[in-house]
Amino acid sequence: MNDLGRYEATGNSADRWLYRAASLRNVAITAPYMHDGSLPDLESVVDYYNRGGVQHPGLDPRIRPLNLDADQRKDLVQFLQALTGSNIDTLVRDGRSQSIGDTRSSTQH
């Protein structure tokens, strides 16, 4: 309950325990998962939601146990893995070709 979600950035009490969800594109290569990196792999994420998350006062009532059987959980993980593009090497190469941070020297302002 220490991580208050968007509330920490906005100060708006309606934003408590709200988190921005990323796209599922290439999700199989973005571990660890959850807003705090607490789940190491997609199987753990599917199991977490299959159990209905962790009960707490701010839990959205729409999050509830999925009751998926082992085959359904396996199929869901395979589907998520199928969202990985065929251009990962190109994306990595492009990303690594870019400078990070302010590349101007301290004398150039």
Buried (B, 14 or more C-beta within 10 A) or exposed (E): EEEBBBBEEEEEEEBBBBEEEEEEEBBBEEEEBEEEEEBEEBBBBBBBBBEEEEEEEEEEEEEEEBEBEEEEBEEBBEEBEEEBEEEEEEEEEEEEEEEEEEEEEEEEE
